[in-house]
Amino acid sequence: MTALALTALTFAGCTTTEGRLIAASTASGTVAAGVTLPDFPAECREKMPRVVPKDGEKWRWVQKRWEIVADGEDARMARCAAFYDHVDAGFGGAGK
């Protein structure tokens, strides 16, 4: 009876070890295969334009120009976020 129990434990241990080896080799193969990401859009690397006051320009117009630039920056960031979300979804959403 004891021998039967030991034999059962031995086979159960082999199955567990085999399962671990398969999982490890699968993970190793996935890492070795690598990932090719698409190029990041060039606009996502651009710096925000600066709003420099012009001689004699009223401050309210400087502020208005800054708001226009800031709105453009927000739209650019939204496009870059949408690009990243699209790439992330292609990899099964692992980045969130």
N, C-alpha and C positions, 0 to 999 in steps of 0.2 A: 504494500500500500504506500509506504514511504517512497519507494523507488518510482512508483507511478506519479506521485505528486512532484518529485524532483524532475522527472522527465517532462511533465507538463510545464513546470516553471522554466525549464531550459528552453523548450520550444517557444514559449511565450516571450522569453528574453530575446531569442533570435529574431522573432518577428518585430519586436520593438527596435532592436538594433538595425535590422534591415530597413525598417521604415525611416529611422533616423538617417541612415546612409542615403536613402533615396531622396529624402527632403534636402539633405545637405548638398548632394550632387546637383539637384535641380536648382537650388539657390546659387551654387557656384557657377553653373552653366549660364544662368540668367545674367549674373554679374559679368562673366567673361564675354558674353555676347555684346555687351555695351549698348548704349542708347545714342541714337543720332537725333539730335534736336534740330528743328528748323532754325534758320537764322533769325535773330531777334530783330524786329523792325528798327531801321536806323533812327526813325523819329523818337523811339523810346530812349535813345541815348542822348538826344539833344538837350542842351541846357535851356532854362527858361530865359526868354529875351528880357533885357533890362529896359525899364522905362526911365529915360533921362530927361529931366525938364529942359525945355528949350528957352532961350532968352526971351523974356517978356511973356511967357505962357502963364496963364492963370492956373493956380493950383487945382481948381476943380477939373480942368481939362487934363492935367497930369494924372489926377485920380481916375478920371474916366478912361484914359489910355491904359492905366495899370489894370483896371477892371476888365478891359477887353483882353489884355494879355493873360490875365489870370483865368478868364473863361476859356481861352484857347488852351491853356496849360491843363485845366481840368478835363477838357475834351480829349486831349492827347493822352493823359493818364488813364482815362476810361478805355480808350482804344488799346493801350498797352495791357491793361488788366484783362480785357476781353481776349487778347491774343494769348496771354498766359493761361487763362481759364480754358481756352480751346486746346492748347498743348497739354495741359494737365488732364483734361478729359480724355485725351488720346491715350494717356498712360493709366487710365482707370481712376483718376482723381486722387492720386497718391500724395499730392502736394498740399492737401487741405487737412 
